[in-house]
């Protein structure tokens, strides 16, 4: 009896993993359909929820360890960067859940789906904060988070759920959030930076050293490892394997492109390029992670890595001078440009896509992110500016010798 129960459980687990369960309580196996009772269907649903839980934990590792350590490259700002990461995530998760349940139709979603969506919001917030990292007081990060999450949730509702009837429900392709998560966060952050950056801050050099660079690389490695869980978190179970492979291929493409272009543009390897632009493939493949073929995913990764490296090496200094801002983490290069690339790539990769809807969604996100970022930057700047940017000592107790 026990062996029979174990055998059935293993069988159902395997079937759930490959996504052969359909919505009518039947399991497809190579073209045949085996009907299962409602109890078995409930078990399969529970297994899928557990799988989503596992991916949600991977995403949490990305948020805290990945993003956190990626941002400690600033030599004297490591404790502040990690603390700010904790605080931003702690604000984003409950606030998104409350807003989704009360205003944006989150009540019909399962708890684990809502958690994953709130993690996506937290990721976008961390991206935005990277643009002004080191130049805000700790309380200002919290205020920024409180203002960012409503803007993010509203844009997500408009673009993905047909809010206000602007796009129509389901017409926009952005499975892994190249536009809604990455591009929105980056452009919002640039808007905040345009409102907050002072002439003095533009003249201060952002210092790094070998130790801070190594910790930043550790964060990049964590992000690289778990990125497939981020993109595959909410895709249909049967598409998870292909999605995971696509993301790793895109990351491989961007890593290789980053190395070759970094050496070509700079003469030697830039660790900042490797720690950041190598991740651009994960950003760009997001929109089409469950649609692209494996060769297309690899190509998208190569293009994203090249675009991001070119952004860090050439575009960033000109952008900052032109807009009179400082983009501390270079989010415009890692998340902004590759995110937009991913959104546009869907026009080529996804068969039957509505080009008008896709372009409109990208346009709405770009405008809304920049405008709300500018407004939030003005509000946050009312709380003042740090007297000593990029330094822990202003807010942290110093260690005694």
Secondary structure, 3 states (H helix, E strand, C coil): CHHHHHHHHHHHHHHHHHCCECCCCEEEECCEEEECCHHHHHHHHHHHHHHHHHHHHHHHHHHHHHHHHHHHHCCCCHHHHHHHHHHHHHHHHHHHHHHHHHHCCHHHCCHHHHHHHHHHHHHHHHHHHHHCCCCCCHHHHHHHHHHHHHHHHHHHHHHHCCHHHCCCCCCCCCCCCHHHHHHHHHHHHHHHHHHHCCHHHHHCCCCCCHHHHHHHHHHHHHHHHHHHHHHHCCCCHHHHHHHHHHHHHHHHHHHHHHHHHHHHHHCCCCHHHHHHHHHHHHHHHHHHCCCCCHHHHHHHHHHHHHHHHHHHHHHHHHHHHHHCCCCCCCHHHHHHHHHHHHHHHHHHHCCCCCHHHHHHHHHHHHHHHHHHHHHHHHHHHCCCCCCCCCCHHHCCCCCCC
